[in-house]
């Protein structure tokens, strides 16, 4: 089967290409490599492929999910090479596929499979990032199996939020959508969660919730979950920040949720401090950094407390925390606590 690719210059085909070429037609490829951190849309694509390729009854026998950091590739390929049970096709989803790749023999086995995949199997490999220099990735690219699932940014992201809000009958305004994107980032799963919360609130109120109320709720939620920590991120205030972290942890917030908030706020604070030192006003900084100047007021305590140099040190510590969370044997909560102590050192100025 020949697959068309829309002309996009050097960019890879992405979510919309997959929708137009595969999901709408029901003509599925024998393999997919979905690369990127757009978890929400990746899960939606996998669900659609499973439903359309297998039907409701086929999913019980012919749908298999493997974790790449747990299951060896040999076991995954063994399933991919086997025949479907009581059906014509099987769907295999390998999460964190890049984690199951070891020695040269393992890579060769995957490369051989991708070069000649089994027609009865739909093998879906997902990974946050892939190295396009690797042979197995090149095979996916040449076979038109590779799709870019990098989350949208800028106005594309804002439009996604507005569309998601309309599906929930929420009167979200453009400026409020921009603020929500600033507060949450471009993780569509997190944005969807915030929209769902607003939708539930509207339902509790009988479906009546004004645009003004939505704006206030968004900012109040941000103050509780993110800015309450960053408001005290300055030298000598480790106790207050740790107290807030312990409370959020007791309420069910994980290190993996809080760390990106802290890292994002430190990065934005660094940009704000650098822009102001260069003589720019907040409107100019907001335009250049794709931020809403209104949200700068929540960064003020951190910027004043740390200063430009302190924020530079803080950004280094925050990025180190991010690396540890992805690969360190330390418990995530300990890593977050160390980050807070590093950010609030009395010499961090």
Buried (B, 14 or more C-beta within 10 A) or exposed (E): EEEEEEEEEEEBBBBEBBBEBBBEEEEBBBBBBBBBBBBBBBBBBBEBBBBBBBEEEBBEEBBBEBEBEEBEBEEBBEBBEBEBEEBEBBBBBBBBBBBBBEEEEBBEBBBEBBEEBBEBBBBBBBBBEBEEEBEBBBBBBEBBBBBBBBBBEEEEBBEBBBEBBEEBEBBBBEEBBBBBBBBBBBBBBBBBEBBEEBBEBBEEEEEEBEEEBBBEBBBEBBBBBBBBBBBBBBBEBBEBBBEBBEEBBEEEBEBEBBBBBBBBBBBBBBBBBBBBEEEBEBEBBBEEBBBBBBBBEBBEBBBEBBBBEBBBBBBEBBEBBBEBBEEEEEEBBEBBBBBBEBBBBEEBB
